[in-house]
Amino acid sequence: MRQLTLHGKDIKPLIRKPLLSILVCFPLFALCQKTVVVDSSEAGFRTVIPGAEYEASGLYEFFWGKHYRDEWTTPVKVPVVNLDTIFGGLTPIEQGGGRQTKTLRLQTSSGKQYVLRSIDKDYSAILPDVVKGTFIENLAKDAVSTAHPFASVTVPVMIEAAGVYHTNPRIVYVPYTPGLGKYNETFAGLLCLLEERPAGNQEDAANFGFSEDVKGTEKMFNKLFTESDHRVDQNAFVKARLFDMFMGDWGRHDDQWRWAEFDSADYKIYKPIPRDRDQAYTKFDGFLVKKVTGIESLEHLQTFKGDIKNVKKIQFPGKVYRQTTYK
């Protein structure tokens, strides 16, 4: 075994002791349910810790990664959103998510829709029941720290310059709100992203190309396969995918795309609207994490840096859906 040191100390003796290895390698924290508020003295704002549960010791970080723990555990001041008044008042109509992200669809009196999405997530929700309540569940939850909590709000200015349609997420703290009703139980006290929902008529939205009809991926594909006069703007899609790679965003499944429809002389043309940047800038460091992500089936999990280790692999999650679902 090659020499392994931490802060100048040889840790091989520790690794050889199974019980101690388990204690230092596996997370032993309690899972937080709500955003931690550390200051509420300024009207209209809260100073919060996005993910206090991701704080870890240096030894734990050596094995399982430092990731973005500093960003998750540093207090930040964010605006408080009043859902009863913003955009003329938002009414909740449907809760989604549940597996990783808590989401809530809201609607204005004119029918325009917005979405609340929790910044903190829980990857353990996708695990089989047999490992629930074990250290594996905590490991899965801890994997959220590989993602930057505020990645989404860095995107609009860059993607606008690239000429790609986009959402405009904002970070907000959700207080108890009478209009939320039963949804207060889930969303009151959470740090969330609030953004417009690209769907239906968006003729007043420049960031969606003023399209009068924005579709989801499944509806768009159904049109492509059943009507010969429907086309995807291939140049626009390639540009959007290049931007994904520019941000190291490997998590591009079908629900993370919407499609703005336009009329041309002979065709209906669809241009992509990428959304959901949870996997932008991801960082997979740590001795054991690097070992796990080196497995062939997980090589798409690449750390964001100046170059892409494997361009083909980082695109694989998006490619699988199109090969296996639509034939």
Protein Blocks (a to p, Z undefined) as FASTA:
>chain_A
ZZddeehiafklmmmmmklmmmmmpccbdcdfbdcdfbfkbghiacddfblmlgccfklm
mmnogkjmlmmmpccddddddfklgghiaadfbdgehllpccdddddfkopacddddfbd
cfklmpcfklgoiaklmmmmmmmmmpcfklmmmmmmmmmmnopacdddddddddddfklm
mmmmmmgopacddddddehjaklbmknoopabdcdfklmmmmmmmpckbccdfklmmmmm
mmmmmnopablcfklpccdddddfkbccdddddehjllgoiacedjklmmmmmpmklmmm
ccddfbdfblmlmmmmmmmmmmmmmZZ
